[in-house]
Amino acid sequence: MSKSKQFDAIILITASRWDQNYSSASISLGRELSKTHVVFFIDNPFTFQDILRGFRRPQIKKRLKSLIFGKSIYRQIEPDNKNWIAVTPLAIMPINWLPEGVFYDLLSYLNNKIFLRAIRRVIRDHKLRNYILFNSFNPFYGYSLPPSIKPAVSLYQSRDNIMESEYLNRHGPRLEHKVAQSANIRLATSTELVNILSTPSHPFIFFPNAADFDLFIKASEPIQGIPEELSKLKRPIIGYMGNICLRLDYELLYKIAIHFKWCTLLMVGPRDDDRHHRFNFDELENVVFTGGKNIVELPKYLSVMNCAILPFKKNALTRSIYPLKINEYLAGGKPVVSTDFSPDIKSFKDFILISESHEDFIAKLDTALADVDSERKRDRISEARKNSWTGRVELFWEIINKYQSA
């Protein structure tokens, strides 16, 4: 019997929430792990400030009893999957704005104590004895565990260069160092992060993102019942899926929109960054922003794209990224054009077009838009199949088993 079968459950700490309106690697990995194990997905906590500002939002309203009174904290995420359970912690204090020092450390300790109450309750309510604690890139919680929380194996996973994040870099780096050192196993989603974070006594293991292959291969063929907002778009369509955020090269996007006026530039994802307002995207008739979409809806949007793009800036932050969406694009069989932002994106050079400048990106987009070769499409799909979440879960258990055998 595989050693993985020994565990009662996996407690998953992430920076995501199960009902957010964009895809998350942590959610996808947790869902895949839940096919064989009970996974308690601990929601990224809401603050009291979040509640006051957004108490009418559905995300807040349906959690209010949990956030304020600690009632009804469990929610089955998917009706047909009893192993996939969301847990809502009590609301915490907003403290990220505070400078480093004794006052921040005190409030951080109190927030951590509040957060860990939810985990202790999971352990007590479900009588867990032999469980995994997996912190996937939320070092603000779980960096110090009480004696009542004793996982059989603890893991910490880094997903981004936390030092380069405008929001996280005030307190994140030292807390990440703390939680990583206390973990039994340390994972990183890019080779750059492995190099940055590893020390001789605390090495990190390369554990890249993947794709829900069975979901996104649906985009490789025409899909019935595409959303109304897609039916009237001007073809061909150049598409992007993901957060509209600081990683993107907005100048490049603007150049694409102007150069390819005869195409639609379709941007699928939440606009979480004001920098795009420096360019008049909303005044361009061929640029369409859809807002965030649930992951199960994304294949419908990918299916209408003639080619997909990764228009990331090239800097210290993006150098550490292994983009989740590359394998989603390839599973859909789409031609892809990317900037050369990271060492890991270059590992896909046989399956995508990688540009070295804005001018090169636009030239390669011309090539991608004309690509209708069925053999290249099959090669892209075959490559994505190798990078599925099913494969990543197999690697996860290999890592666990190796640690236990050491």
C-alpha distance (Angstrom), angle and dihedral (degrees) to the residues before:
residue distance angle dihedral
M1 . . .
S2 3.80 . .
K3 3.76 113.8 .
S4 3.80 88.1 -127.1
K5 3.83 88.3 72.8
Q6 3.79 90.4 65.1
F7 3.82 94.4 73.9
D8 3.80 123.3 95.0
A9 3.78 94.1 -154.1
I10 3.79 148.7 -30.3
I11 3.80 119.0 -114.1
L12 3.80 107.2 -154.7
I13 3.81 121.4 -160.9
T14 3.81 114.5 -169.1
A15 3.80 142.3 156.9
S16 3.82 89.4 -116.9
R17 3.79 136.8 85.4
W18 3.79 121.5 -136.3
D19 3.83 94.3 -123.7
Q20 3.80 100.4 43.3
N21 3.80 116.7 134.1
Y22 3.80 98.8 -116.3
S23 3.77 136.6 54.7
S24 3.79 121.5 -89.4
A25 3.78 129.5 -164.4
S26 3.81 90.4 -142.9
I27 3.80 91.7 54.4
S28 3.81 92.2 46.8
L29 3.80 92.5 49.2
G30 3.80 92.1 45.9
R31 3.80 91.7 50.1
E32 3.81 90.7 51.5
L33 3.81 92.0 48.1
S34 3.82 88.7 51.7
K35 3.81 90.3 66.0
T36 3.81 88.4 79.6
H37 3.83 105.3 14.5
V38 3.77 139.4 38.9
V39 3.82 106.6 -101.5
F40 3.79 120.7 -163.4
F41 3.79 105.8 -157.3
I42 3.81 107.3 -156.1
D43 3.80 109.2 -150.3
N44 3.78 117.2 -126.7
P45 3.83 99.2 -103.2
F46 3.79 123.1 -102.2
T47 3.80 116.9 -135.7
F48 3.80 126.6 -134.4
Q49 3.79 85.9 -109.3
D50 3.82 90.0 56.8
I51 3.81 89.4 52.9
L52 3.81 95.1 48.6
R53 3.79 93.3 47.2
G54 3.79 97.8 41.7
F55 3.80 108.6 24.0
R56 3.82 89.9 131.8
R57 3.80 93.0 54.6
P58 3.83 113.9 106.2
Q59 3.82 90.5 -127.3
I60 3.81 90.0 59.9
K61 3.81 99.6 35.4
K62 3.79 95.4 56.2
R63 3.82 91.0 48.5
L64 3.81 99.2 42.0
K65 3.82 97.1 106.4
S66 3.79 89.7 48.7
L67 3.81 95.0 45.5
I68 3.80 96.4 47.9
F69 3.81 105.9 26.0
G70 3.81 104.2 19.1
K71 3.80 91.6 -120.1
S72 3.84 127.3 142.2
I73 3.79 91.4 7.2
Y74 3.82 95.0 162.4
R75 3.79 124.9 79.9
Q76 3.80 128.3 173.2
I77 3.81 102.0 -129.5
E78 3.81 97.3 -155.7
P79 3.82 123.0 28.5
D80 3.81 93.8 -134.9
N81 3.82 97.2 45.1
K82 3.81 115.7 70.9
N83 3.81 90.9 175.1
W84 3.83 94.2 63.6
I85 3.81 107.2 79.4
A86 3.80 129.3 169.0
V87 3.79 119.6 -148.2
T88 3.82 122.2 -160.2
P89 3.82 115.7 -152.1
L90 3.80 123.0 -152.6
A91 3.80 116.7 -86.2
I92 3.78 116.1 -87.0
M93 3.80 137.6 -155.9
P94 3.84 120.3 -86.0
I95 3.79 103.4 -120.3
N96 3.81 108.5 146.2
W97 3.83 90.1 102.0
L98 3.82 91.6 62.7
P99 3.82 119.9 99.7
E100 3.76 120.6 -114.4
G101 3.79 111.6 -83.2
V102 3.79 147.7 88.4
F103 3.83 95.1 -52.3
Y104 3.80 93.1 52.2
D105 3.80 91.1 45.7
L106 3.83 91.3 52.4
L107 3.82 94.2 49.8
S108 3.81 91.0 42.5
Y109 3.80 89.0 53.7
L110 3.82 90.2 51.2
N111 3.82 92.6 46.9
N112 3.78 90.3 49.3
K113 3.80 90.1 50.2
I114 3.83 90.9 51.5
F115 3.80 91.5 47.5
L116 3.80 93.8 48.6
R117 3.81 90.6 54.2
A118 3.81 86.7 74.0
I119 3.81 91.5 53.3
R120 3.79 92.8 46.5
R121 3.79 88.4 51.5
V122 3.82 91.4 50.9
I123 3.80 89.4 51.8
R124 3.83 92.4 47.2
D125 3.82 98.6 41.6
H126 3.80 93.7 48.3
K127 3.81 96.7 35.1
L128 3.81 92.9 -125.7
R129 3.77 116.7 -173.4
N130 3.79 106.4 157.6
Y131 3.79 109.1 36.0
I132 3.81 141.4 143.1
L133 3.80 121.8 -123.3
F134 3.80 108.8 -153.7
N135 3.81 118.4 -175.6
S136 3.80 107.8 -167.9
F137 3.81 105.1 -166.4
N138 3.79 103.3 -44.6
P139 3.81 103.3 111.5
F140 3.82 92.4 164.3
Y141 3.81 89.1 81.6
G142 3.76 132.3 45.6
Y143 3.80 95.0 21.0
S144 3.81 88.0 124.1
L145 3.80 119.1 34.6
P146 3.81 126.4 -162.9
P147 3.82 120.0 -130.0
S148 3.83 89.4 -102.1
I149 3.83 90.7 67.8
K150 3.80 107.8 68.2
P151 3.81 111.4 158.2
A152 3.78 119.2 -167.5
V153 3.81 87.2 -133.8
S154 3.80 129.0 10.1
L155 3.79 123.9 -161.3
Y156 3.78 134.3 -173.3
Q157 3.80 121.2 -162.5
S158 3.82 125.1 -165.0
R159 3.81 115.9 -153.9
D160 3.81 103.5 172.9
N161 3.77 140.6 20.7
I162 3.78 94.8 -91.1
M163 3.80 91.8 -166.1
E164 3.80 89.9 65.1
S165 3.81 96.7 49.9
E166 3.81 113.3 105.2
Y167 3.81 92.1 -148.5
L168 3.80 101.3 36.8
N169 3.79 103.2 37.7
R170 3.81 96.5 82.2
H171 3.81 95.2 69.5
G172 3.79 105.3 -6.1
P173 3.83 102.1 86.1
R174 3.81 97.0 56.8
L175 3.82 93.0 41.8
E176 3.80 90.6 48.3
H177 3.80 89.4 51.9
K178 3.81 89.3 50.9
V179 3.81 97.4 48.7
A180 3.82 92.4 41.8
Q181 3.80 92.2 53.5
S182 3.79 91.9 50.0
A183 3.83 93.6 50.0
N184 3.79 123.0 94.1
I185 3.81 91.8 -140.9
R186 3.82 130.0 27.0
L187 3.82 123.2 -158.6
A188 3.80 132.2 -173.8
T189 3.80 128.5 -168.4
S190 3.82 97.0 -142.2
T191 3.78 137.1 41.7
E192 3.81 88.6 -124.9
L193 3.81 91.0 58.2
V194 3.80 90.5 47.8
N195 3.81 89.1 54.9
I196 3.81 94.2 44.7
L197 3.80 98.6 45.4
S198 3.81 105.5 33.5
T199 3.79 121.7 102.1
P200 3.83 126.8 178.9
S201 3.81 91.1 -103.6
H202 3.82 97.1 38.1
P203 3.81 110.4 35.1
F204 3.80 123.3 -179.5
I205 3.81 123.4 -137.1
F206 3.80 122.4 -137.1
F207 3.81 107.0 -112.8
P208 3.83 108.7 163.8
N209 3.78 129.5 -162.4
A210 3.80 120.2 -100.1
A211 3.80 140.0 -175.7
D212 3.76 139.3 -105.2
F213 3.78 90.6 -108.3
D214 3.80 96.4 -174.5
L215 3.80 89.9 53.4
F216 3.79 99.8 45.1
I217 3.80 98.2 41.2
K218 3.81 84.1 72.3
A219 3.81 86.3 74.4
S220 3.81 91.3 62.6
E221 3.81 90.0 79.0
P222 3.82 131.9 38.6
I223 3.81 111.3 -77.0
Q224 3.78 124.3 -143.5
G225 3.79 118.7 -127.1
I226 3.79 100.7 24.7
P227 3.84 114.2 -177.5
E228 3.81 116.6 -82.5
E229 3.81 91.4 -119.7
L230 3.82 89.0 65.3
S231 3.79 99.0 46.8
K232 3.80 96.3 77.0
L233 3.79 99.8 41.6
K234 3.78 119.3 127.3
R235 3.81 111.9 -109.0
P236 2.98 140.2 -97.2
I237 3.82 98.5 50.2
I238 3.80 126.9 -153.0
G239 3.79 107.8 -162.1
Y240 3.79 143.3 -164.9
M241 3.83 127.0 -174.1
G242 3.79 121.6 -164.8
N243 3.77 143.0 55.1
I244 3.79 116.5 -27.4
C245 3.79 90.8 -133.4
L246 3.79 147.5 133.3
R247 3.81 92.1 -69.5
L248 3.80 91.6 71.0
D249 3.79 125.0 93.5
Y250 3.82 98.5 -131.2
E251 3.78 92.6 -177.5
L252 3.81 89.2 57.9
L253 3.81 91.3 47.1
Y254 3.78 90.7 51.8
K255 3.80 91.1 50.2
I256 3.82 89.6 50.5
A257 3.81 91.7 51.1
I258 3.82 92.4 49.2
H259 3.81 96.2 43.1
F260 3.82 94.3 46.2
K261 3.80 98.9 44.0
W262 3.79 88.5 146.8
C263 3.83 89.6 61.6
T264 3.79 134.3 63.0
L265 3.79 117.6 -115.9
L266 3.81 102.2 -148.8
M267 3.83 115.5 -163.0
V268 3.82 112.0 -169.4
G269 3.79 113.9 -170.9
P270 3.80 144.9 60.0
R271 3.79 118.3 -60.3
D272 3.81 100.4 -127.3
D273 3.78 97.6 158.4
D274 3.81 131.1 66.3
R275 3.80 94.4 -153.7
H276 3.79 91.9 89.8
H277 3.81 88.4 66.5
R278 3.82 88.3 72.2
F279 3.79 85.2 76.1
N280 3.79 122.4 54.3
F281 3.80 96.3 -120.5
D282 3.79 93.6 145.5
E283 3.80 89.8 57.6
L284 3.80 92.6 55.9
E285 3.79 112.1 92.9
N286 3.80 93.6 -152.0
V287 3.83 96.2 55.1
V288 3.82 117.3 87.5
F289 3.82 125.1 -174.8
T290 3.81 112.6 -166.2
G291 3.79 100.0 -177.6
G292 3.79 123.4 -132.1
K293 3.80 120.3 -28.6
N294 3.77 133.8 -165.1
I295 3.80 111.1 -103.2
V296 3.82 92.7 -115.6
E297 3.82 88.6 61.4
L298 3.80 95.6 50.3
P299 3.85 97.9 85.3
K300 3.81 88.6 62.6
Y301 3.80 89.6 57.0
L302 3.79 94.0 42.7
S303 3.81 91.5 49.1
V304 3.83 93.2 65.4
M305 3.82 94.1 50.8
N306 3.79 118.5 104.0
C307 3.78 89.0 -162.1
A308 3.79 136.8 -2.3
I309 3.79 129.8 -136.8
L310 3.81 140.6 -150.9
P311 3.83 101.1 -162.1
F312 3.81 97.1 176.5
K313 3.76 124.7 157.5
K314 3.76 116.2 -114.6
N315 3.81 107.2 -119.7
A316 3.81 143.4 113.0
L317 3.81 92.6 -75.6
T318 3.80 97.9 50.8
R319 3.80 92.8 40.4
S320 3.82 87.3 71.9
I321 3.82 95.0 50.4
Y322 3.77 127.0 107.2
P323 3.82 97.1 -171.5
L324 3.79 116.5 -131.9
K325 3.80 91.5 -152.1
I326 3.82 97.7 60.9
N327 3.81 91.7 75.9
E328 3.81 91.1 42.6
Y329 3.81 90.0 54.6
L330 3.80 92.0 47.3
A331 3.81 93.2 46.8
G332 3.80 86.2 57.8
G333 3.81 88.6 53.1
K334 3.80 92.8 -121.4
P335 3.80 125.6 154.7
V336 3.82 106.8 -114.2
V337 3.80 132.4 -154.5
S338 3.80 118.9 -166.6
T339 3.77 140.0 172.4
D340 3.81 114.5 -115.7
F341 3.81 92.1 -109.2
S342 3.81 101.1 142.7
P343 3.80 144.0 20.1
D344 3.82 90.0 -116.9
I345 3.80 94.8 56.1
K346 3.80 87.9 56.3
S347 3.81 88.9 61.7
F348 3.84 86.0 71.8
K349 3.82 93.6 56.2
D350 3.82 92.9 118.6
F351 3.81 91.9 57.2
I352 3.81 106.5 34.2
L353 3.81 138.1 37.6
I354 3.81 113.1 -107.9
S355 3.81 119.9 -161.5
E356 3.78 131.2 -155.1
S357 3.82 99.0 -161.3
H358 3.80 142.1 13.6
E359 3.79 90.8 -97.1
D360 3.80 91.5 49.3
F361 3.82 90.6 48.8
I362 3.82 91.6 54.4
A363 3.80 91.8 46.6
K364 3.80 91.1 50.7
L365 3.81 90.2 48.1
D366 3.80 88.0 60.0
T367 3.80 87.9 54.4
A368 3.81 93.1 46.4
L369 3.80 93.6 49.7
A370 3.79 89.2 55.3
D371 3.82 94.0 47.6
V372 3.81 110.2 111.6
D373 3.80 96.3 143.3
S374 3.81 108.3 141.5
E375 3.82 94.2 -156.9
R376 3.81 92.4 55.7
K377 3.79 88.2 48.0
R378 3.80 90.7 54.2
D379 3.82 90.1 48.8
R380 3.81 91.1 53.1
I381 3.79 92.0 50.4
S382 3.81 91.0 46.7
E383 3.81 91.2 52.8
A384 3.82 91.6 49.8
R385 3.80 90.1 50.9
K386 3.82 88.2 62.9
N387 3.82 90.0 54.8
S388 3.80 101.0 52.5
W389 3.80 126.0 135.6
T390 3.79 87.3 -116.2
G391 3.79 88.4 63.1
R392 3.80 92.0 45.5
V393 3.81 91.4 53.3
E394 3.79 89.2 52.5
L395 3.82 87.8 52.9
F396 3.82 90.0 47.1
W397 3.80 91.6 57.5
E398 3.79 91.8 43.7
I399 3.81 88.3 56.8
I400 3.82 92.0 47.2
N401 3.81 92.8 48.0
K402 3.80 91.9 47.6
Y403 3.82 90.7 52.0
Q404 3.81 92.1 49.6
S405 3.79 91.7 48.0
A406 3.80 93.7 51.0
